[in-house]
Amino acid sequence: MAFVSDIAAAYRRPSAVMRRRLEGAGEERALIILIASLLLFFVAALPGLERRALAHDGGPGFAALAAGRFLGGVMIAPLAMYALAGLSQIVVGMVWGGGTWLRARMALFWSLAVVTPLVLLRGLIEGLFGPGPAYDAVGLVGGVAFAAFWMIHLRVTLERAS
């Protein structure tokens, strides 16, 4: 339950939660956070996939759409996330110096975890109403929140590395 309660607490005290998450962090913890986040992103996509499958007679069925999303979102996306975290460490290291590869991964992966409630809400809206203003608004808020959390978390990783 610490995962869910830490996500809720991160909206009030993101730096404090990130500091606590970094204590004793290892590669296994970073990977678990990433996979859990990506699984929740997959679950969030299911209502929209069902809506698309029902809307397109003769097109790919729900199972095919879900399998494709799972393959891309849970099996292949971790590679992209590791690459993005590495790139962020290179940039942070060049600009501000310091930090570690593991802490850069933790900052990115925990930021993904923190925005999962917004991703789940967006998926629910897509499933119930389809794309529209509410769907776009939640997507925009989620994107801004992700960027803000990622910057806050990267700053904390630099503090901890010093």
ChimeraX commands (.cxc) that place a marker at each C-alpha (Angstrom):
marker #1 position 0.00,0.00,0.00 radius 0.5
marker #1 position 2.98,2.32,0.33 radius 0.5
marker #1 position 2.96,2.78,-3.44 radius 0.5
marker #1 position -0.57,4.19,-3.48 radius 0.5
marker #1 position -0.19,6.26,-0.32 radius 0.5
marker #1 position 3.12,7.68,-1.58 radius 0.5
marker #1 position 1.46,8.70,-4.84 radius 0.5
marker #1 position -1.22,10.58,-2.90 radius 0.5
marker #1 position 1.39,12.15,-0.61 radius 0.5
marker #1 position 3.49,13.22,-3.61 radius 0.5
marker #1 position 0.78,15.69,-4.63 radius 0.5
marker #1 position 1.23,17.47,-1.30 radius 0.5
marker #1 position 4.96,16.99,-0.65 radius 0.5
marker #1 position 6.71,15.76,-3.81 radius 0.5
marker #1 position 10.26,16.47,-2.60 radius 0.5
marker #1 position 9.80,14.73,0.73 radius 0.5
marker #1 position 8.28,11.65,-0.88 radius 0.5
marker #1 position 11.07,11.51,-3.46 radius 0.5
marker #1 position 13.72,11.76,-0.73 radius 0.5
marker #1 position 12.08,8.87,1.09 radius 0.5
marker #1 position 11.84,6.85,-2.14 radius 0.5
marker #1 position 15.57,7.35,-2.78 radius 0.5
marker #1 position 16.57,5.91,0.62 radius 0.5
marker #1 position 17.94,2.47,-0.05 radius 0.5
marker #1 position 16.82,2.60,-3.68 radius 0.5
marker #1 position 18.29,0.00,-5.95 radius 0.5
marker #1 position 17.78,-1.04,-9.53 radius 0.5
marker #1 position 15.11,-3.55,-8.55 radius 0.5
marker #1 position 13.00,-0.84,-6.90 radius 0.5
marker #1 position 13.32,1.43,-9.93 radius 0.5
marker #1 position 12.25,-1.38,-12.27 radius 0.5
marker #1 position 9.27,-2.31,-10.09 radius 0.5
marker #1 position 8.08,1.30,-10.03 radius 0.5
marker #1 position 8.42,1.54,-13.82 radius 0.5
marker #1 position 6.60,-1.73,-14.54 radius 0.5
marker #1 position 3.81,-0.92,-12.04 radius 0.5
marker #1 position 3.33,2.50,-13.64 radius 0.5
marker #1 position 3.28,1.09,-17.15 radius 0.5
marker #1 position 0.78,-1.60,-16.12 radius 0.5
marker #1 position -1.49,1.12,-14.75 radius 0.5
marker #1 position -1.07,3.08,-17.99 radius 0.5
marker #1 position -2.13,-0.09,-19.84 radius 0.5
marker #1 position -5.20,-0.50,-17.62 radius 0.5
marker #1 position -6.06,3.16,-18.27 radius 0.5
marker #1 position -6.01,2.52,-22.01 radius 0.5
marker #1 position -8.47,-0.40,-21.89 radius 0.5
marker #1 position -11.74,1.61,-21.84 radius 0.5
marker #1 position -10.68,3.60,-24.90 radius 0.5
marker #1 position -9.58,0.43,-26.70 radius 0.5
marker #1 position -12.96,-1.16,-26.01 radius 0.5
marker #1 position -14.70,1.94,-27.34 radius 0.5
marker #1 position -12.59,1.83,-30.53 radius 0.5
marker #1 position -13.17,-1.88,-31.01 radius 0.5
marker #1 position -16.95,-1.43,-30.74 radius 0.5
marker #1 position -16.95,1.56,-33.07 radius 0.5
marker #1 position -15.10,-0.19,-35.92 radius 0.5
marker #1 position -16.95,-3.25,-37.15 radius 0.5
marker #1 position -14.62,-5.46,-39.11 radius 0.5
marker #1 position -11.53,-3.80,-37.65 radius 0.5
marker #1 position -9.23,-5.33,-35.09 radius 0.5
marker #1 position -11.08,-6.62,-32.06 radius 0.5
marker #1 position -10.56,-5.59,-28.48 radius 0.5
marker #1 position -8.17,-8.48,-27.79 radius 0.5
marker #1 position -5.93,-7.54,-30.71 radius 0.5
marker #1 position -5.90,-3.87,-29.70 radius 0.5
marker #1 position -5.18,-4.74,-26.05 radius 0.5
marker #1 position -2.39,-7.16,-27.04 radius 0.5
marker #1 position -0.76,-4.51,-29.19 radius 0.5
marker #1 position -1.02,-1.92,-26.45 radius 0.5
marker #1 position 0.41,-4.35,-23.91 radius 0.5
marker #1 position 3.33,-5.25,-26.14 radius 0.5
marker #1 position 4.17,-1.62,-26.84 radius 0.5
marker #1 position 3.30,-0.13,-23.48 radius 0.5
marker #1 position 4.58,-2.74,-21.06 radius 0.5
marker #1 position 7.16,-4.76,-22.95 radius 0.5
marker #1 position 8.87,-2.19,-25.21 radius 0.5
marker #1 position 8.27,1.13,-23.41 radius 0.5
marker #1 position 10.68,0.30,-20.53 radius 0.5
marker #1 position 13.55,0.40,-23.01 radius 0.5
marker #1 position 12.51,3.88,-24.10 radius 0.5
marker #1 position 12.12,4.98,-20.47 radius 0.5
marker #1 position 15.61,3.76,-19.61 radius 0.5
marker #1 position 17.00,5.62,-22.63 radius 0.5
marker #1 position 15.12,8.81,-21.66 radius 0.5
marker #1 position 16.38,8.56,-18.07 radius 0.5
marker #1 position 19.93,8.12,-19.35 radius 0.5
marker #1 position 19.57,11.13,-21.61 radius 0.5
marker #1 position 18.24,13.19,-18.71 radius 0.5
marker #1 position 21.25,12.19,-16.58 radius 0.5
marker #1 position 23.62,13.24,-19.35 radius 0.5
marker #1 position 21.91,16.64,-19.65 radius 0.5
marker #1 position 21.67,17.18,-15.89 radius 0.5
marker #1 position 25.30,16.13,-15.48 radius 0.5
marker #1 position 26.46,18.56,-18.17 radius 0.5
marker #1 position 24.34,21.48,-16.94 radius 0.5
marker #1 position 24.42,21.14,-13.15 radius 0.5
marker #1 position 26.91,18.38,-12.53 radius 0.5
marker #1 position 26.29,15.54,-10.13 radius 0.5
marker #1 position 23.53,13.05,-9.87 radius 0.5
marker #1 position 23.73,9.35,-10.62 radius 0.5
marker #1 position 22.24,7.13,-13.29 radius 0.5
marker #1 position 20.06,5.31,-10.76 radius 0.5
marker #1 position 18.73,8.54,-9.28 radius 0.5
marker #1 position 17.91,9.86,-12.75 radius 0.5
marker #1 position 15.93,6.68,-13.42 radius 0.5
marker #1 position 14.16,6.96,-10.07 radius 0.5
marker #1 position 13.19,10.58,-10.83 radius 0.5
marker #1 position 11.65,9.66,-14.17 radius 0.5
marker #1 position 10.00,6.43,-13.07 radius 0.5
marker #1 position 8.54,7.92,-9.88 radius 0.5
marker #1 position 7.21,10.88,-11.89 radius 0.5
marker #1 position 5.40,8.41,-14.14 radius 0.5
marker #1 position 3.96,6.70,-11.07 radius 0.5
marker #1 position 2.76,9.97,-9.56 radius 0.5
marker #1 position 0.72,10.90,-12.65 radius 0.5
marker #1 position -1.01,7.52,-12.93 radius 0.5
marker #1 position -4.22,8.82,-11.27 radius 0.5
marker #1 position -4.50,11.43,-14.02 radius 0.5
marker #1 position -3.79,8.82,-16.69 radius 0.5
marker #1 position -6.47,6.56,-15.22 radius 0.5
marker #1 position -8.94,9.46,-15.17 radius 0.5
marker #1 position -8.15,10.25,-18.80 radius 0.5
marker #1 position -8.71,6.62,-19.75 radius 0.5
marker #1 position -12.04,6.60,-17.96 radius 0.5
marker #1 position -13.11,9.76,-19.75 radius 0.5
marker #1 position -12.08,8.29,-23.10 radius 0.5
marker #1 position -14.04,5.11,-22.40 radius 0.5
marker #1 position -17.19,6.92,-21.29 radius 0.5
marker #1 position -17.29,9.93,-23.58 radius 0.5
marker #1 position -14.59,9.47,-26.21 radius 0.5
marker #1 position -12.10,12.13,-27.19 radius 0.5
marker #1 position -13.25,15.66,-26.48 radius 0.5
marker #1 position -12.54,18.74,-24.37 radius 0.5
marker #1 position -12.49,16.89,-21.03 radius 0.5
marker #1 position -10.16,14.23,-22.43 radius 0.5
marker #1 position -7.84,16.91,-23.83 radius 0.5
marker #1 position -7.93,18.95,-20.61 radius 0.5
marker #1 position -7.00,16.00,-18.42 radius 0.5
marker #1 position -4.24,15.11,-20.89 radius 0.5
marker #1 position -2.86,18.64,-20.72 radius 0.5
marker #1 position -3.00,18.72,-16.92 radius 0.5
marker #1 position -1.33,15.29,-16.81 radius 0.5
marker #1 position 1.45,16.38,-19.15 radius 0.5
marker #1 position 2.15,19.55,-17.20 radius 0.5
marker #1 position 2.02,17.64,-13.90 radius 0.5
marker #1 position 4.44,15.03,-15.22 radius 0.5
marker #1 position 6.92,17.69,-16.37 radius 0.5
marker #1 position 6.66,19.53,-13.04 radius 0.5
marker #1 position 7.10,16.38,-10.97 radius 0.5
marker #1 position 10.03,15.24,-13.10 radius 0.5
marker #1 position 11.83,18.56,-12.63 radius 0.5
marker #1 position 11.15,18.53,-8.87 radius 0.5
marker #1 position 12.37,14.94,-8.61 radius 0.5
marker #1 position 15.50,15.63,-10.63 radius 0.5
marker #1 position 16.29,18.56,-8.33 radius 0.5
marker #1 position 15.91,16.27,-5.31 radius 0.5
marker #1 position 18.22,13.68,-6.85 radius 0.5
marker #1 position 20.89,16.35,-7.22 radius 0.5
marker #1 position 20.48,17.38,-3.57 radius 0.5
marker #1 position 20.85,13.80,-2.45 radius 0.5
marker #1 position 23.90,13.23,-4.62 radius 0.5
marker #1 position 25.82,16.14,-3.15 radius 0.5
marker link #1:1,2 radius 0.2
marker link #1:2,3 radius 0.2
marker link #1:3,4 radius 0.2
marker link #1:4,5 radius 0.2
marker link #1:5,6 radius 0.2
marker link #1:6,7 radius 0.2
marker link #1:7,8 radius 0.2
marker link #1:8,9 radius 0.2
marker link #1:9,10 radius 0.2
marker link #1:10,11 radius 0.2
marker link #1:11,12 radius 0.2
marker link #1:12,13 radius 0.2
marker link #1:13,14 radius 0.2
marker link #1:14,15 radius 0.2
marker link #1:15,16 radius 0.2
marker link #1:16,17 radius 0.2
marker link #1:17,18 radius 0.2
marker link #1:18,19 radius 0.2
marker link #1:19,20 radius 0.2
marker link #1:20,21 radius 0.2
marker link #1:21,22 radius 0.2
marker link #1:22,23 radius 0.2
marker link #1:23,24 radius 0.2
marker link #1:24,25 radius 0.2
marker link #1:25,26 radius 0.2
marker link #1:26,27 radius 0.2
marker link #1:27,28 radius 0.2
marker link #1:28,29 radius 0.2
marker link #1:29,30 radius 0.2
marker link #1:30,31 radius 0.2
marker link #1:31,32 radius 0.2
marker link #1:32,33 radius 0.2
marker link #1:33,34 radius 0.2
marker link #1:34,35 radius 0.2
marker link #1:35,36 radius 0.2
marker link #1:36,37 radius 0.2
marker link #1:37,38 radius 0.2
marker link #1:38,39 radius 0.2
marker link #1:39,40 radius 0.2
marker link #1:40,41 radius 0.2
marker link #1:41,42 radius 0.2
marker link #1:42,43 radius 0.2
marker link #1:43,44 radius 0.2
marker link #1:44,45 radius 0.2
marker link #1:45,46 radius 0.2
marker link #1:46,47 radius 0.2
marker link #1:47,48 radius 0.2
marker link #1:48,49 radius 0.2
marker link #1:49,50 radius 0.2
marker link #1:50,51 radius 0.2
marker link #1:51,52 radius 0.2
marker link #1:52,53 radius 0.2
marker link #1:53,54 radius 0.2
marker link #1:54,55 radius 0.2
marker link #1:55,56 radius 0.2
marker link #1:56,57 radius 0.2
marker link #1:57,58 radius 0.2
marker link #1:58,59 radius 0.2
marker link #1:59,60 radius 0.2
marker link #1:60,61 radius 0.2
marker link #1:61,62 radius 0.2
marker link #1:62,63 radius 0.2
marker link #1:63,64 radius 0.2
marker link #1:64,65 radius 0.2
marker link #1:65,66 radius 0.2
marker link #1:66,67 radius 0.2
marker link #1:67,68 radius 0.2
marker link #1:68,69 radius 0.2
marker link #1:69,70 radius 0.2
marker link #1:70,71 radius 0.2
marker link #1:71,72 radius 0.2
marker link #1:72,73 radius 0.2
marker link #1:73,74 radius 0.2
marker link #1:74,75 radius 0.2
marker link #1:75,76 radius 0.2
marker link #1:76,77 radius 0.2
marker link #1:77,78 radius 0.2
marker link #1:78,79 radius 0.2
marker link #1:79,80 radius 0.2
marker link #1:80,81 radius 0.2
marker link #1:81,82 radius 0.2
marker link #1:82,83 radius 0.2
marker link #1:83,84 radius 0.2
marker link #1:84,85 radius 0.2
marker link #1:85,86 radius 0.2
marker link #1:86,87 radius 0.2
marker link #1:87,88 radius 0.2
marker link #1:88,89 radius 0.2
marker link #1:89,90 radius 0.2
marker link #1:90,91 radius 0.2
marker link #1:91,92 radius 0.2
marker link #1:92,93 radius 0.2
marker link #1:93,94 radius 0.2
marker link #1:94,95 radius 0.2
marker link #1:95,96 radius 0.2
marker link #1:96,97 radius 0.2
marker link #1:97,98 radius 0.2
marker link #1:98,99 radius 0.2
marker link #1:99,100 radius 0.2
marker link #1:100,101 radius 0.2
marker link #1:101,102 radius 0.2
marker link #1:102,103 radius 0.2
marker link #1:103,104 radius 0.2
marker link #1:104,105 radius 0.2
marker link #1:105,106 radius 0.2
marker link #1:106,107 radius 0.2
marker link #1:107,108 radius 0.2
marker link #1:108,109 radius 0.2
marker link #1:109,110 radius 0.2
marker link #1:110,111 radius 0.2
marker link #1:111,112 radius 0.2
marker link #1:112,113 radius 0.2
marker link #1:113,114 radius 0.2
marker link #1:114,115 radius 0.2
marker link #1:115,116 radius 0.2
marker link #1:116,117 radius 0.2
marker link #1:117,118 radius 0.2
marker link #1:118,119 radius 0.2
marker link #1:119,120 radius 0.2
marker link #1:120,121 radius 0.2
marker link #1:121,122 radius 0.2
marker link #1:122,123 radius 0.2
marker link #1:123,124 radius 0.2
marker link #1:124,125 radius 0.2
marker link #1:125,126 radius 0.2
marker link #1:126,127 radius 0.2
marker link #1:127,128 radius 0.2
marker link #1:128,129 radius 0.2
marker link #1:129,130 radius 0.2
marker link #1:130,131 radius 0.2
marker link #1:131,132 radius 0.2
marker link #1:132,133 radius 0.2
marker link #1:133,134 radius 0.2
marker link #1:134,135 radius 0.2
marker link #1:135,136 radius 0.2
marker link #1:136,137 radius 0.2
marker link #1:137,138 radius 0.2
marker link #1:138,139 radius 0.2
marker link #1:139,140 radius 0.2
marker link #1:140,141 radius 0.2
marker link #1:141,142 radius 0.2
marker link #1:142,143 radius 0.2
marker link #1:143,144 radius 0.2
marker link #1:144,145 radius 0.2
marker link #1:145,146 radius 0.2
marker link #1:146,147 radius 0.2
marker link #1:147,148 radius 0.2
marker link #1:148,149 radius 0.2
marker link #1:149,150 radius 0.2
marker link #1:150,151 radius 0.2
marker link #1:151,152 radius 0.2
marker link #1:152,153 radius 0.2
marker link #1:153,154 radius 0.2
marker link #1:154,155 radius 0.2
marker link #1:155,156 radius 0.2
marker link #1:156,157 radius 0.2
marker link #1:157,158 radius 0.2
marker link #1:158,159 radius 0.2
marker link #1:159,160 radius 0.2
marker link #1:160,161 radius 0.2
marker link #1:161,162 radius 0.2
view
